[in-house]
Amino acid sequence: MHFEISQFVALFCAIALLIILISKFKFHPFLALIITAGFLGIAAGLSPTQTIKSFEKGFGGVLGSTGLVVGLGTMLGGLMLESGAADKIANTFIRLGSVRMIPLTICIAALIIGLPHLFDVSFVMLVPLVYAIARRTRSQLMRIGIPLAAGLYIAHGLMLPHPSPTLAMTTYGADAGLCMLFGILLALPMIILCGPLFTRWALKVFPDLRRQDFSQQDIEPEAIDPARHHSPTFFLSMLTILLPPILMMLKTLAKGHLAADGNASMLLNTIGDPIVSLLIAVLFAIWALGIKSGLTMAQLQKILGKCLGPCAAIILILGAGGGLKEMLLATNVSKLIADSALHWNISPLVLAWSVAALIRIAIGSATVAVVTTAGIVAPLAAHSGVNLELLVLATSTGGLMLSHVNDSGFWLFKEYFQLTVAETLKSWTLLVSFISLLGLIFVLLLDMFVG
């Protein structure tokens, strides 16, 4: 019993150390995760050599799968943004409906555009579009800005190949196609509730969010960007971005309907793998969005190289999180958690969401929150019988909870939309908290049918 208590104490101290290093001493999450994993190994009784070897094993294991998915997804997103395909999708959706429908249409467009790219990059690239639409339609800025952020953040929390759900999927051993399918099922009602309905409520309850109003300004003529003159068609843009989820879901839907050792099954298993499906999409994008639009291979090489920069830190954080997860295994802490959890009267879905939410609130990073939570909760998955794909979504949506002043996304939203801190709390913080809570509610509802 003393041994078990000491193991749990080591785990709680390690989590506290991680939070203190990031929030108090402002350590980069990559360094903080390395230090925390090392502390946990030594505190739980591993030798320094065992600690190092365990960390290296976990680091390499995660990068072997998750790192490739995030890297290829970022390349695909970079091609979408730089080629003008993202603008084409956004503008097409906006033109489909009336001015009253814009909050919904821009939320849907943001969800689609945000599928392959990191949130920060997509947000920065699309902010000028928000200002342009607000001026063109003589709308309040937040009437456009909040739905855009909602669509991007729903993609960030629910959809592969974003880092948080991808890492959780890899850690829990969940099926990529089902993760995408369940993510889409959750995203459909969340778009309506978090886009137009939340925006209308926020603007009604908080009048100060309506101060940036373009209704009295003259409508400016729409500028034509010469760099976008040969932008790809809407059909090619949509086909490119939907290729990975289609291929992943085809693999899942074919299970049980084709002979496991048949050629068709082998082909679908290959192209439905997250890495292969993203690679196919990137190669297709190089032709459809690049070469077909008049870009040279030299220009495409520059675009692809440039877009990998922002994901380097994310990949390293994911790798360090894999090292921490392996440390939990090497120190037997994960086994103790799994054995103890058999006597807990709490759903693993609620537990995963709650742990991720608490760590996210404390340190501000959704990725670190999911990385840490997945390592803690993973041993429960094998013994509880919980649906692994729903566990992925519960963990990743928990990592979205209550973004505030310790989160870079909070400051991005504040500065780009020229808000005060109070206005950002009323808009951004409430929005992402609402998304996170809805994620848990819909996961539990879906669990009633598929669990």
Secondary structure, DSSP 8 states (H G I E B T S, - for coil): -HHHHHHHHHHHHHHHHHHHHHHTS---HHHHHHHHHHHHHHHTT--HHHHHHHHHHHHHHHIIIIIHHHHHHHHHHHHHHHHTHHHHHHHHHHHHS-GGGHHHHHHHHHHHHTSSS-HHHHHHHHHHHHHHHHHHTT-BHHHHHHHHHHHHHHHHHHSTTSHHHHHHHHHHT--HHHHHHHHHHHHHHHHHIIIIIHHHHHHHH-GGGG-SB-TTS--------GGGTT---HHHHHHHHHHHHHHHHHHHHHTTTS-TTSHHHHHHHHHTSHHHHHHHHHHHHIIIIIGGGT--HHHHHHHHHHHHHHHHHHHHHHHHHHHHHHHHHHTTHHHHHHHHHTT--S-HHHHHHHHHHHHHHHH--HHHHHHHHHHHHHHHHHHH---HHHHHHHHHHHTTS---TTSHHHHHHHHHTT--HHHHIIIIIHHHHHHHHHHHHHHHHHHHHH-
